[in-house]
Amino acid sequence: MRNRRGLNRIGILAIAMIIALGAVGVTYSAWVDEIAFTGSLSTSDIYTTLECGTCSVDPATTGTSIGCATTADPTQLTITVTNAQYNATPALNPHYYCEFTVSNAVNSFLPVTVASRSITNYTGVYADIELLPVGTVIAPGGTATGKVHIYLTDVGQLYETLPFTLTVVVN
């Protein structure tokens, strides 16, 4: 029979592991503290405007026009082509242009980004928004300019009055 005097090596190793594991647990519990607070966070209001710019017809065509007007919705403009013209000769086909500006007020304190932009579509009419891509950032006090380009692609809307709604959303 074997005589045991104290702990053997495995016993000492087991006690050392228990002490080390306990120390790790105490250290981890001291490190993982949770702080809770109650409060509120607010951002600045966004103050942007959408404004009409210069409208034109190229080449100038008698009896036809394009105009722009603001609406009650600050994200929209109404652009109207009156007595729309079409010519099968590309150089003589009138192209209608209307510039617009998106302004971010100085007191908004935050830059804004053009999130979306759209314009009414009609069959037989090309209508596109140029110079103001989605993602354009406008700093406080800054502006960005875009241009609507419209022309008839066939005679389907000839001599019609065509109201277009331009919408520009920022966030």
VENSULWO-V641290 format. One record per residue. RES is the residue in three letters. SS is DSSP state (H for helix, E for strand, L for the rest). PSI is psi in degrees with one decimal (NA if undefined). OMEGA is omega in whole degrees, 0 to 359 (999 if undefined). Layout:
RES;SS;PSI;OMEGA
RES;SS;PSI;OMEGA
This chain:
MET;L;148.0;185
ARG;L;139.9;180
ASN;L;124.6;181
ARG;L;128.1;177
ARG;L;89.4;179
GLY;L;-159.8;184
LEU;L;142.0;175
ASN;L;-177.4;184
ARG;H;-39.1;181
ILE;H;-38.2;178
GLY;H;-42.8;179
ILE;H;-41.7;178
LEU;H;-40.2;179
ALA;H;-42.8;178
ILE;H;-41.2;179
ALA;H;-39.2;178
MET;H;-39.8;179
ILE;H;-42.2;179
ILE;H;-43.5;180
ALA;H;-42.6;179
LEU;H;-39.1;177
GLY;H;-40.9;179
ALA;H;-40.3;178
VAL;H;-42.7;179
GLY;H;-43.7;179
VAL;H;-43.7;180
THR;H;-44.3;180
TYR;H;-42.2;181
SER;H;-31.5;177
ALA;H;-30.2;183
TRP;H;-34.0;184
VAL;L;80.3;174
ASP;L;146.7;179
GLU;L;129.4;177
ILE;L;126.6;179
ALA;L;139.6;175
PHE;L;156.4;179
THR;L;135.6;179
GLY;L;-170.1;177
SER;L;152.6;179
LEU;L;130.8;177
SER;L;149.0;176
THR;L;170.5;179
SER;L;154.3;173
ASP;L;154.0;177
ILE;L;123.2;179
TYR;L;92.3;179
THR;E;154.8;176
THR;E;150.7;176
LEU;E;120.5;187
GLU;E;147.8;177
CYS;E;149.5;174
GLY;E;-152.4;181
THR;E;135.7;176
CYS;E;145.7;182
SER;E;162.3;176
VAL;E;131.5;181
ASP;E;121.3;356
PRO;L;153.3;180
ALA;L;130.2;184
THR;L;127.4;181
THR;L;134.6;174
GLY;L;1.7;178
THR;L;152.0;181
SER;E;167.0;174
ILE;E;138.5;180
GLY;E;165.8;183
CYS;E;144.4;178
ALA;E;147.9;175
THR;E;163.6;179
THR;L;177.4;177
ALA;L;-25.5;178
ASP;L;118.6;183
PRO;L;-6.6;178
THR;L;3.7;186
GLN;E;150.4;169
LEU;E;152.1;173
THR;E;123.3;178
ILE;E;124.3;186
THR;E;125.2;172
VAL;E;123.0;181
THR;E;134.5;180
ASN;L;55.8;184
ALA;L;136.1;182
GLN;L;155.1;177
TYR;L;140.6;174
ASN;L;129.7;182
ALA;L;-19.8;176
THR;L;113.6;186
PRO;H;-39.5;181
ALA;H;-21.8;181
LEU;H;-6.3;180
ASN;L;121.2;182
PRO;L;137.0;173
HIS;E;131.4;183
TYR;E;131.1;182
TYR;E;142.7;174
CYS;E;120.0;179
GLU;E;154.8;175
PHE;E;161.2;182
THR;E;135.9;171
VAL;E;122.8;182
SER;E;139.2;174
ASN;E;117.0;185
ALA;L;151.5;179
VAL;H;-37.5;184
ASN;H;7.5;176
SER;H;-22.7;176
PHE;L;-9.8;181
LEU;L;144.9;171
PRO;L;154.8;176
VAL;E;157.6;180
THR;E;135.4;176
VAL;E;113.2;183
ALA;E;-37.6;178
SER;E;160.4;177
ARG;E;141.3;181
SER;E;161.7;176
ILE;E;148.3;180
THR;L;142.0;176
ASN;L;141.6;174
TYR;L;148.2;174
THR;L;133.6;179
GLY;L;12.8;181
VAL;E;132.0;172
TYR;E;124.5;176
ALA;E;124.0;183
ASP;E;154.4;176
ILE;E;123.1;182
GLU;E;158.3;171
LEU;L;2.5;180
LEU;L;78.3;183
PRO;L;153.6;172
VAL;L;138.1;182
GLY;L;-8.6;177
THR;L;129.0;180
VAL;E;132.4;180
ILE;E;116.8;182
ALA;L;159.4;175
PRO;L;130.9;182
GLY;L;-1.3;183
GLY;L;171.0;178
THR;E;160.5;172
ALA;E;140.0;183
THR;E;139.7;175
GLY;E;173.2;180
LYS;E;133.5;174
VAL;E;134.0;180
HIS;E;123.4;184
ILE;E;139.5;168
TYR;E;154.8;178
LEU;E;139.9;178
THR;L;-10.3;174
ASP;L;-177.4;186
VAL;H;3.4;184
GLY;H;-33.1;181
GLN;H;16.4;182
LEU;L;132.9;178
TYR;L;8.3;180
GLU;L;159.1;169
THR;L;120.9;187
LEU;E;107.2;175
PRO;E;126.8;178
PHE;E;140.2;174
THR;E;116.5;176
LEU;E;126.8;179
THR;E;129.7;176
VAL;E;118.7;180
VAL;E;132.9;177
VAL;E;156.8;173
ASN;L;NA;999
